[in-house]
Amino acid sequence: MIFEVREYVAVPGRLGAVVELFTSATVPLLAKHGMELVSAGRTLIGEHSWGELVYTLRFADLADLERRWGALLADPDWGAALAAAEADGPLFQTMRRRVLDAAPVTA
């Protein structure tokens, strides 16, 4: 099992639009494509405090991650939702993603 952590820093003044896209389009599309959302929230303390959306997904393995993301990104509903959300300009300043191995850490 692996976890993918995605961090989206909003363009200043656009965090509300990022959260709206996430709740109205991203979350339903994640479910549609069988992606398990483990957690989601905004950064409270640290770099990009109150300007960043962070969420974590769980996958069986890297092949599962790649297959499911490929399907979601090819879904015309995703393209339409993103285009509509960015009609007034870009939403994201930066995006960072990490994939974590869920295996226990040993010395």
C-alpha positions as CSV (number, residue, x, y, z in Angstrom):
1,M,0.0,0.0,0.0
2,I,1.1,3.5,-0.8
3,F,-0.1,7.0,0.0
4,E,0.1,10.0,-2.3
5,V,0.2,13.5,-0.7
6,R,-0.8,16.4,-2.9
7,E,-0.1,20.0,-1.9
8,Y,-1.7,22.8,-3.9
9,V,-0.6,26.4,-3.2
10,A,-3.3,28.8,-4.4
11,V,-2.6,32.0,-6.4
12,P,-3.1,34.8,-3.8
13,G,-6.8,35.4,-3.4
14,R,-7.9,32.2,-5.1
15,L,-7.9,29.6,-2.3
16,G,-11.7,29.8,-2.1
17,A,-11.9,28.8,-5.8
18,V,-9.4,26.0,-5.2
19,V,-11.5,24.6,-2.3
20,E,-14.7,25.0,-4.4
21,L,-13.1,23.0,-7.3
22,F,-11.9,20.4,-4.9
23,T,-15.3,19.9,-3.1
24,S,-17.6,20.2,-6.2
25,A,-15.5,18.4,-8.8
26,T,-12.3,16.7,-7.5
27,V,-13.9,14.7,-4.7
28,P,-16.7,13.3,-6.8
29,L,-14.3,12.5,-9.6
30,L,-11.9,10.7,-7.1
31,A,-14.8,8.6,-6.0
32,K,-15.9,8.0,-9.6
33,H,-12.5,6.6,-10.4
34,G,-12.2,4.5,-7.3
35,M,-9.6,6.7,-5.6
36,E,-9.7,6.6,-1.8
37,L,-9.4,10.0,-0.2
38,V,-7.8,9.6,3.3
39,S,-7.7,13.2,4.4
40,A,-8.0,16.7,3.1
41,G,-7.4,20.1,4.7
42,R,-5.7,23.5,4.7
43,T,-2.3,24.1,6.1
44,L,-2.7,25.9,9.5
45,I,1.0,26.3,10.5
46,G,4.0,26.3,8.3
47,E,4.9,27.4,4.9
48,H,1.9,28.6,2.9
49,S,-0.3,28.7,6.0
50,W,-3.9,29.4,5.0
51,G,-3.1,29.4,1.3
52,E,-2.7,25.7,0.6
53,L,-4.9,22.7,0.2
54,V,-3.4,19.4,1.0
55,Y,-4.9,16.0,0.6
56,T,-3.9,12.3,0.8
57,L,-5.0,9.4,-1.3
58,R,-4.4,5.6,-0.7
59,F,-3.5,3.2,-3.5
60,A,-2.6,-0.5,-3.7
61,D,0.7,0.3,-5.5
62,L,2.3,2.6,-8.1
63,A,0.5,0.8,-11.0
64,D,-2.8,1.4,-9.3
65,L,-2.0,5.1,-8.8
66,E,-0.9,5.6,-12.4
67,R,-4.0,3.8,-13.8
68,R,-6.5,5.7,-11.7
69,W,-4.9,9.1,-12.2
70,G,-4.7,8.4,-16.0
71,A,-8.4,7.7,-16.1
72,L,-9.3,10.8,-14.0
73,L,-7.2,13.1,-16.0
74,A,-8.7,11.8,-19.3
75,D,-12.2,12.2,-18.0
76,P,-13.9,15.1,-19.9
77,D,-15.7,16.1,-16.7
78,W,-12.3,16.9,-15.1
79,G,-11.3,19.1,-18.1
80,A,-14.5,20.9,-18.1
81,A,-14.5,21.5,-14.3
82,L,-10.9,22.8,-14.4
83,A,-11.5,25.1,-17.3
84,A,-14.6,26.6,-15.7
85,A,-12.7,27.1,-12.4
86,E,-9.9,28.9,-14.2
87,A,-12.1,31.1,-16.3
88,D,-11.1,34.1,-14.2
89,G,-7.4,33.1,-14.2
90,P,-5.1,30.4,-12.9
91,L,-5.8,28.8,-9.5
92,F,-2.5,27.3,-8.6
93,Q,0.8,28.9,-7.8
94,T,2.5,25.6,-7.3
95,M,1.7,21.9,-6.8
96,R,3.8,19.4,-5.0
97,R,3.2,15.6,-4.8
98,R,4.9,12.9,-2.8
99,V,4.3,9.2,-2.8
100,L,4.9,7.4,0.5
101,D,5.5,3.8,1.2
102,A,3.2,2.5,3.9
103,A,5.5,-0.3,5.0
104,P,6.8,0.0,8.5
105,V,10.1,1.8,9.0
106,T,12.8,-0.4,10.3
107,A,16.3,0.4,11.5
